[in-house]
Amino acid sequence: MNVRKMLTVAEVLHSENQPQRTCIGCRTKGPRSELLRLVAEGSGSTAVLVDERRRMAGRGAWLHPSESCLALAVKRRAFGRALNGATGTADVERRIKPGTNAAGATAAAAPTVQPESGSEI
């Protein structure tokens, strides 16, 4: 007799079967849920956008939400290679660096871990 164990959402999110992605900054692999997805803005622009919901069209790159990985990615010129020439990292810097929002004013840092798809309730 085949008996299946029902897993909770927490068990599924923390299992070792999560998709692995490589950070373009430090080049280490990690679970998709721990990294930010980045995409090129498109339409001839060189801006890099943070894909908060992980659903934007186009090629994506992945980055740990830390200033050290951001600095390594900029130093290695990883954005241009991963996203076909996109180099404008202002949106990514606003998302990662604590204490700044879109207007440049001081604010509380946003949480860095986003829910996996299907778990937004």
N, CA and C atoms as a LAMMPS dump frame, in Angstrom:
ITEM: TIMESTEP
0
ITEM: NUMBER OF ATOMS
363
ITEM: BOX BOUNDS ff ff ff
-5.0000000000000000e+02 5.0000000000000000e+02
-5.0000000000000000e+02 5.0000000000000000e+02
-5.0000000000000000e+02 5.0000000000000000e+02
ITEM: ATOMS id mol type element x y z
1 1 1 N 0.839 -1.166 0
2 1 2 C 0 0 0
3 1 3 C 0.892 1.238 0
4 2 1 N 0.566 2.2 -0.871
5 2 2 C 1.301 3.453 -0.991
6 2 3 C 0.672 4.509 -0.096
7 3 1 N 1.423 5.035 0.839
8 3 2 C 0.93 6.074 1.726
9 3 3 C 1.783 7.309 1.507
10 4 1 N 1.14 8.42 1.162
11 4 2 C 1.858 9.666 0.948
12 4 3 C 1.744 10.548 2.18
13 5 1 N 2.839 11.157 2.543
14 5 2 C 2.842 12.075 3.672
15 5 3 C 2.493 13.467 3.151
16 6 1 N 1.556 14.131 3.79
17 6 2 C 1.188 15.492 3.426
18 6 3 C 2.183 16.453 4.071
19 7 1 N 2.81 17.307 3.263
20 7 2 C 3.784 18.267 3.759
21 7 3 C 3.133 19.628 3.967
22 8 1 N 3.578 20.329 4.995
23 8 2 C 3.098 21.688 5.207
24 8 3 C 3.875 22.619 4.276
25 9 1 N 3.391 23.84 4.12
26 9 2 C 4.062 24.815 3.261
27 9 3 C 5.48 25.077 3.762
28 10 1 N 5.666 25.174 5.079
29 10 2 C 6.985 25.425 5.647
30 10 3 C 7.957 24.293 5.318
31 11 1 N 7.479 23.067 5.369
32 11 2 C 8.347 21.933 5.044
33 11 3 C 8.752 21.951 3.576
34 12 1 N 7.845 22.328 2.72
35 12 2 C 8.155 22.384 1.293
36 12 3 C 9.156 23.497 1.012
37 13 1 N 8.958 24.674 1.636
38 13 2 C 9.851 25.795 1.401
39 13 3 C 11.253 25.559 1.926
40 14 1 N 11.392 24.762 2.96
41 14 2 C 12.698 24.521 3.549
42 14 3 C 13.287 23.168 3.16
43 15 1 N 12.69 22.513 2.214
44 15 2 C 13.238 21.231 1.795
45 15 3 C 14.439 21.452 0.89
46 16 1 N 15.2 20.417 0.704
47 16 2 C 16.389 20.511 -0.134
48 16 3 C 16.054 20.398 -1.611
49 17 1 N 14.789 20.24 -1.966
50 17 2 C 14.399 20.103 -3.354
51 17 3 C 14.068 21.438 -4.004
52 18 1 N 14.399 22.539 -3.354
53 18 2 C 14.139 23.85 -3.931
54 18 3 C 15.052 24.073 -5.132
55 19 1 N 14.573 24.841 -6.109
56 19 2 C 15.433 25.181 -7.236
57 19 3 C 16.651 25.981 -6.766
58 20 1 N 17.808 25.665 -7.283
59 20 2 C 19.045 26.346 -6.934
60 20 3 C 19.377 27.374 -8.013
61 21 1 N 19.845 28.543 -7.606
62 21 2 C 20.267 29.596 -8.524
63 21 3 C 21.64 30.076 -8.097
64 22 1 N 22.393 30.62 -9.042
65 22 2 C 23.735 31.107 -8.766
66 22 3 C 23.721 32.627 -8.689
67 23 1 N 24.28 33.166 -7.619
68 23 2 C 24.38 34.609 -7.416
69 23 3 C 25.412 35.168 -8.396
70 24 1 N 25.072 36.263 -9.094
71 24 2 C 26.02 36.837 -10.044
72 24 3 C 27.129 37.62 -9.343
73 25 1 N 26.993 37.856 -8.043
74 25 2 C 28.026 38.555 -7.285
75 25 3 C 29.08 37.607 -6.757
76 26 1 N 28.694 36.74 -5.846
77 26 2 C 29.652 35.843 -5.187
78 26 3 C 29.815 34.506 -5.9
79 27 1 N 28.942 34.224 -6.884
80 27 2 C 29.005 33 -7.692
81 27 3 C 28.756 31.727 -6.885
82 28 1 N 28.059 31.827 -5.75
83 28 2 C 27.692 30.63 -4.997
84 28 3 C 26.226 30.311 -5.268
85 29 1 N 25.893 29.036 -5.152
86 29 2 C 24.519 28.608 -5.377
87 29 3 C 23.732 28.697 -4.082
88 30 1 N 22.444 28.982 -4.239
89 30 2 C 21.57 29.05 -3.085
90 30 3 C 20.132 28.819 -3.523
91 31 1 N 19.242 28.581 -2.572
92 31 2 C 17.826 28.397 -2.905
93 31 3 C 17.25 29.66 -3.541
94 32 1 N 16.378 29.486 -4.491
95 32 2 C 15.761 30.596 -5.202
96 32 3 C 15.074 31.555 -4.247
97 33 1 N 14.536 31.039 -3.151
98 33 2 C 13.804 31.879 -2.204
99 33 3 C 14.711 32.858 -1.455
100 34 1 N 16.026 32.635 -1.462
101 34 2 C 16.949 33.511 -0.749
102 34 3 C 17.6 34.561 -1.637
103 35 1 N 17.363 34.528 -2.938
104 35 2 C 17.992 35.456 -3.853
105 35 3 C 16.97 36.375 -4.509
106 36 1 N 17.432 37.525 -4.971
107 36 2 C 16.593 38.467 -5.709
108 36 3 C 16.7 38.159 -7.193
109 37 1 N 15.58 38.217 -7.9
110 37 2 C 15.607 38.041 -9.352
111 37 3 C 15.699 39.414 -9.988
112 38 1 N 16.632 39.57 -10.919
113 38 2 C 16.851 40.822 -11.609
114 38 3 C 16.566 40.632 -13.091
115 39 1 N 16.009 41.644 -13.725
116 39 2 C 15.742 41.604 -15.167
117 39 3 C 16.138 42.948 -15.766
118 40 1 N 16.452 42.937 -17.064
119 40 2 C 16.715 44.174 -17.787
120 40 3 C 15.372 44.833 -18.091
121 41 1 N 15.331 46.152 -18.033
122 41 2 C 14.07 46.868 -18.233
123 41 3 C 13.533 46.698 -19.646
124 42 1 N 14.383 46.587 -20.615
125 42 2 C 13.928 46.397 -21.991
126 42 3 C 13.681 47.712 -22.7
127 43 1 N 13.147 47.657 -23.875
128 43 2 C 12.825 48.805 -24.728
129 43 3 C 14.023 49.746 -24.897
130 44 1 N 15.203 49.186 -25.088
131 44 2 C 16.393 49.986 -25.347
132 44 3 C 17.036 50.594 -24.114
133 45 1 N 16.484 50.416 -22.955
134 45 2 C 17.028 50.971 -21.721
135 45 3 C 18.104 50.041 -21.162
136 46 1 N 19.032 50.612 -20.396
137 46 2 C 20.082 49.8 -19.782
138 46 3 C 19.824 49.577 -18.301
139 47 1 N 18.639 49.913 -17.809
140 47 2 C 18.329 49.79 -16.383
141 47 3 C 18.072 48.34 -15.994
142 48 1 N 18.512 47.995 -14.789
143 48 2 C 18.268 46.676 -14.202
144 48 3 C 17.188 46.85 -13.145
145 49 1 N 16.147 46.02 -13.201
146 49 2 C 15.034 46.101 -12.257
147 49 3 C 15.004 44.875 -11.357
148 50 1 N 14.524 45.063 -10.137
149 50 2 C 14.311 43.944 -9.223
150 50 3 C 12.92 43.392 -9.505
151 51 1 N 12.851 42.117 -9.799
152 51 2 C 11.576 41.452 -10.091
153 51 3 C 11.025 40.904 -8.779
154 52 1 N 10.283 41.741 -8.061
155 52 2 C 9.783 41.381 -6.73
156 52 3 C 8.919 40.121 -6.752
157 53 1 N 8.033 40.001 -7.742
158 53 2 C 7.117 38.86 -7.789
159 53 3 C 7.681 37.687 -8.578
160 54 1 N 8.861 37.871 -9.171
161 54 2 C 9.524 36.823 -9.962
162 54 3 C 8.67 36.349 -11.131
163 55 1 N 8.056 37.302 -11.824
164 55 2 C 7.184 36.942 -12.934
165 55 3 C 7.406 37.796 -14.177
166 56 1 N 8.357 38.705 -14.139
167 56 2 C 8.587 39.581 -15.284
168 56 3 C 9.162 38.789 -16.448
169 57 1 N 8.827 39.236 -17.636
170 57 2 C 9.297 38.55 -18.842
171 57 3 C 10.78 38.819 -19.06
172 58 1 N 11.416 37.908 -19.721
173 58 2 C 12.81 38.095 -20.102
174 58 3 C 13.766 37.289 -19.26
175 59 1 N 15.005 37.37 -19.67
176 59 2 C 16.07 36.653 -18.995
177 59 3 C 16.275 37.231 -17.601
178 60 1 N 16.479 36.391 -16.651
179 60 2 C 16.687 36.835 -15.289
180 60 3 C 18.075 36.511 -14.792
181 61 1 N 18.525 37.281 -13.821
182 61 2 C 19.781 37.025 -13.122
183 61 3 C 19.444 37.018 -11.634
184 62 1 N 20.276 36.397 -10.834
185 62 2 C 19.981 36.226 -9.411
186 62 3 C 21.108 36.805 -8.576
187 63 1 N 20.747 37.448 -7.46
188 63 2 C 21.72 38.125 -6.602
189 63 3 C 21.287 38.001 -5.149
190 64 1 N 22.244 37.689 -4.271
191 64 2 C 21.951 37.704 -2.838
192 64 3 C 21.616 39.14 -2.428
193 65 1 N 20.664 39.35 -1.538
194 65 2 C 20.298 40.706 -1.127
195 65 3 C 21.266 41.266 -0.091
196 66 1 N 22.536 41.346 -0.44
197 66 2 C 23.547 41.877 0.471
198 66 3 C 24.422 42.88 -0.279
199 67 1 N 24.938 43.849 0.451
200 67 2 C 25.781 44.87 -0.16
201 67 3 C 27.082 44.282 -0.686
202 68 1 N 27.594 43.245 -0.028
203 68 2 C 28.852 42.656 -0.493
204 68 3 C 28.676 41.969 -1.849
205 69 1 N 27.576 41.252 -2.043
206 69 2 C 27.325 40.609 -3.338
207 69 3 C 27.062 41.654 -4.418
208 70 1 N 26.374 42.744 -4.065
209 70 2 C 26.141 43.816 -5.017
210 70 3 C 27.469 44.436 -5.447
211 71 1 N 28.352 44.698 -4.487
212 71 2 C 29.652 45.279 -4.806
213 71 3 C 30.475 44.348 -5.698
214 72 1 N 30.444 43.052 -5.399
215 72 2 C 31.166 42.088 -6.234
216 72 3 C 30.602 42.044 -7.654
217 73 1 N 29.287 42.096 -7.78
218 73 2 C 28.659 42.057 -9.104
219 73 3 C 29.027 43.293 -9.917
220 74 1 N 29.059 44.452 -9.265
221 74 2 C 29.444 45.675 -9.968
222 74 3 C 30.912 45.604 -10.366
223 75 1 N 31.761 45.156 -9.455
224 75 2 C 33.201 45.051 -9.723
225 75 3 C 33.486 44.088 -10.873
226 76 1 N 32.781 42.978 -10.907
227 76 2 C 32.983 41.963 -11.945
228 76 3 C 32.258 42.292 -13.248
229 77 1 N 31.476 43.387 -13.264
230 77 2 C 30.653 43.773 -14.422
231 77 3 C 29.697 42.644 -14.81
232 78 1 N 29.129 42.015 -13.8
233 78 2 C 28.272 40.841 -14.002
234 78 3 C 26.903 41.196 -14.559
235 79 1 N 26.411 42.397 -14.286
236 79 2 C 25.08 42.772 -14.772
237 79 3 C 25.048 42.81 -16.294
238 80 1 N 26.054 43.408 -16.901
239 80 2 C 26.103 43.502 -18.356
240 80 3 C 26.203 42.145 -19.033
241 81 1 N 26.937 41.226 -18.437
242 81 2 C 27.07 39.882 -19.019
243 81 3 C 25.812 39.055 -18.817
244 82 1 N 25.229 39.142 -17.644
245 82 2 C 24.061 38.305 -17.347
246 82 3 C 22.79 38.813 -18.028
247 83 1 N 22.705 40.123 -18.229
248 83 2 C 21.465 40.705 -18.744
249 83 3 C 21.673 41.451 -20.061
250 84 1 N 22.543 40.964 -20.884
251 84 2 C 22.751 41.485 -22.244
252 84 3 C 22.939 42.997 -22.31
253 85 1 N 23.929 43.516 -21.612
254 85 2 C 24.28 44.93 -21.71
255 85 3 C 23.637 45.857 -20.712
256 86 1 N 22.748 45.393 -19.881
257 86 2 C 22.103 46.25 -18.88
258 86 3 C 23.096 46.56 -17.766
259 87 1 N 23.268 47.833 -17.45
260 87 2 C 24.252 48.218 -16.443
261 87 3 C 23.718 49.165 -15.373
262 88 1 N 22.551 49.752 -15.546
263 88 2 C 22.006 50.71 -14.578
264 88 3 C 21.48 50.003 -13.344
265 89 1 N 22.183 50.129 -12.23
266 89 2 C 21.853 49.358 -11.032
267 89 3 C 21.171 50.186 -9.939
268 90 1 N 20.643 51.346 -10.255
269 90 2 C 20.055 52.219 -9.228
270 90 3 C 18.897 51.54 -8.495
271 91 1 N 18.017 50.844 -9.215
272 91 2 C 16.877 50.16 -8.591
273 91 3 C 17.348 49.049 -7.657
274 92 1 N 18.379 48.333 -8.063
275 92 2 C 18.92 47.242 -7.246
276 92 3 C 19.56 47.816 -5.983
277 93 1 N 20.305 48.914 -6.13
278 93 2 C 20.946 49.53 -4.969
279 93 3 C 19.913 50.043 -3.973
280 94 1 N 18.817 50.642 -4.476
281 94 2 C 17.757 51.109 -3.569
282 94 3 C 17.143 49.95 -2.809
283 95 1 N 17.017 48.811 -3.446
284 95 2 C 16.388 47.643 -2.831
285 95 3 C 17.29 47.007 -1.77
286 96 1 N 18.587 47.012 -2.02
287 96 2 C 19.519 46.305 -1.138
288 96 3 C 20.046 47.191 -0.014
289 97 1 N 20.426 48.402 -0.33
290 97 2 C 21.034 49.26 0.688
291 97 3 C 19.983 49.729 1.673
292 98 1 N 20.207 49.513 2.973
293 98 2 C 19.207 49.88 3.984
294 98 3 C 19.119 51.39 4.158
295 99 1 N 17.897 51.835 4.515
296 99 2 C 17.702 53.215 4.88
297 99 3 C 17.369 54.162 3.751
298 100 1 N 17.22 53.68 2.517
299 100 2 C 16.841 54.575 1.434
300 100 3 C 15.646 54.015 0.703
301 101 1 N 14.79 54.922 0.23
302 101 2 C 13.664 54.507 -0.606
303 101 3 C 13.798 55.188 -1.956
304 102 1 N 12.784 55.137 -2.783
305 102 2 C 12.857 55.668 -4.15
306 102 3 C 13.166 57.168 -4.17
307 103 1 N 12.707 57.921 -3.173
308 103 2 C 12.94 59.357 -3.14
309 103 3 C 14.284 59.709 -2.505
310 104 1 N 14.996 58.705 -1.979
311 104 2 C 16.285 58.94 -1.355
312 104 3 C 16.182 59.289 0.116
313 105 1 N 14.99 59.325 0.666
314 105 2 C 14.797 59.643 2.073
315 105 3 C 15.058 58.411 2.935
316 106 1 N 15.366 58.649 4.186
317 106 2 C 15.636 57.535 5.088
318 106 3 C 14.33 56.833 5.446
319 107 1 N 14.357 55.505 5.398
320 107 2 C 13.183 54.704 5.737
321 107 3 C 13.652 53.359 6.254
322 108 1 N 12.729 52.595 6.804
323 108 2 C 13.06 51.258 7.293
324 108 3 C 13.342 50.337 6.114
325 109 1 N 14.268 49.413 6.312
326 109 2 C 14.619 48.479 5.24
327 109 3 C 13.472 47.517 4.971
328 110 1 N 13.253 47.212 3.718
329 110 2 C 12.195 46.281 3.326
330 110 3 C 12.666 44.856 3.577
331 111 1 N 11.755 43.931 3.836
332 111 2 C 12.17 42.542 4.011
333 111 3 C 12.744 42.01 2.708
334 112 1 N 13.754 41.128 2.807
335 112 2 C 14.447 40.668 1.614
336 112 3 C 13.947 39.34 1.093
337 113 1 N 13.263 38.572 1.904
338 113 2 C 12.804 37.265 1.45
339 113 3 C 11.353 37.376 1.018
340 114 1 N 11.083 37.018 -0.223
341 114 2 C 9.748 37.063 -0.776
342 114 3 C 9.142 35.661 -0.762
343 115 1 N 7.826 35.555 -0.667
344 115 2 C 7.214 34.229 -0.679
345 115 3 C 7.36 33.576 -2.04
346 116 1 N 7.456 32.283 -2.037
347 116 2 C 7.518 31.529 -3.289
348 116 3 C 6.191 31.645 -4.021
349 117 1 N 6.204 31.383 -5.293
350 117 2 C 4.975 31.48 -6.063
351 117 3 C 3.96 30.468 -5.547
352 118 1 N 2.738 30.895 -5.492
353 118 2 C 1.668 30.032 -5.016
354 118 3 C 1.417 30.14 -3.529
355 119 1 N 2.335 30.806 -2.782
356 119 2 C 2.141 30.898 -1.35
357 119 3 C 1.704 32.291 -0.906
358 120 1 N 1.399 33.194 -1.864
359 120 2 C 0.91 34.51 -1.501
360 120 3 C -0.552 34.392 -1.068
361 121 1 N -0.785 34.612 0.181
362 121 2 C -2.153 34.494 0.708
363 121 3 C -2.563 35.792 1.312
